[in-house]
């Protein structure tokens, strides 16, 4: 049984990755689960300088999921390279670094700096965070802007780049095509869906930012649909994510067209979720006599 | 749970913390909406410091996130934990309905989490231990373990809830009570009581609502007394990953590299002067 998956020439031992922002750089969860079992760790977004993020409350629980408006708080690329990358290098897993910025120049600066670190296998470009005012989603909601930034970053990137797409668009296929046309090596989707919660007792917004990104099992059907639509639109590989809690959930994304999957909010519900998802994928493959994981990618019929 | 054993642990750091199962042995309402729960973890826990908390996971899978609940008390061999919590939302409502041997199985918990109150700083000193409302529970283990001259000040909103955990705390020090409606003890809040009774201290330990902690910070600042305050914020992971529960800090924090510390892992107890609240 071969559970490996290859994306843009990088071979991962299995298709189970973490979704950016739900796993930090692995330090905390390394005490609670086995990082060596992951196909890749996808780090929290890293910017050129430290970002303080949004005011609190930044998180709220909702039915079957959660809202967050962290605002991409991160220590900046220098401390990240000094501290987090040496930590991650100790494990048998691939490293994918998520990159965020306010301007194209910010992104370029981080992409170039990360290019100097050979331990990083790929870069995931966050053009879809709904919680910061400048940059991020501003680049991910208009096809021509997405095309432009993809093309620009591709010129500067040493590693293959994954464009992480927002679900907060009218036509995901058009956005996927724009990323592909700009030279993206892969796409990942979905980022969180913009939502809101109101505390009716206090008559206040649950989040200081008013709006936040919805994640967790509540968004899974939307994510599966968008992965399928993106897969119909482009030939580049897709990393699918959105509410994955079990191996069966992961298989759904793979059948819809994903070559790998990301585990996000469910890490918070149980830090071993990614390991259970991997077990579940293997179980499914044995039960249905699937020799190669790649045989399942996009194999939904009808 | 699951695990096919296909992969073996190969390298990197060892797993240190555990998500373990615990059995509810006692769970009773001790004041309106306030519950007193004892649970026995099926596996031993690490050393527990007063002021630490645990994440409690629920059976209702639509409620994904662990509830961060402070540890009220722990027995001598750490085989049983006491949580005193307020029924505030759906999650704590579910927890409040759990009964010993209710056939619903074990409660998954994660912890102990965070850093507790620094006991060594108070040793041999006059310590003022201040609790407000549902911030009172962690003061039980603190008062039990703190080798100091212990003055304990408890603030309650009204006569209905007033007095919960008062008897437990009376074993460990002089207890002074204030209620907002004046039904028991001094009429007013804990700071009114401290000023009125002119309580003196070399060090303060406090847990309670934010307005109370702000007043404690100001009071301690004016007198140049160190104050260790336990903060609360909405959390997702409880272990320092999600960056949901931050507090602004006076200095750049070495982990976050910005003026933010994570309440769950860098706290929940902070020296009042270090945080901007």
Interface residues (C-beta under 8 A of the other chain):
Chain A: X21 X22 X23 X24 X28 X29 X30 X31 X32 X33 X34 X35 X36 X37 X44 X50 X51 X52 X53 X56 X57 X58 X59 X60 X61 X63 X64 X65 X66 X68 X70 X73 X75 X76 X79 X90 X91 X92 X216 X217 X265 X266 X267 X268 X269 X270 X271 X272 X275 X276 X278 X279 X280 X282 X283
Chain B: X1 X2 X3 X4 X6 X7 X9 X10 X11 X12 X13 X15 X16 X17 X18 X19 X57 X61 X62 X63 X64 X65 X66 X91 X108 X110 X233 X234 X235 X236 X237 X238 X239 X240 X241 X242 X243 X244 X245 X246 X247 X255 X256 X257 X258 X259 X260 X265
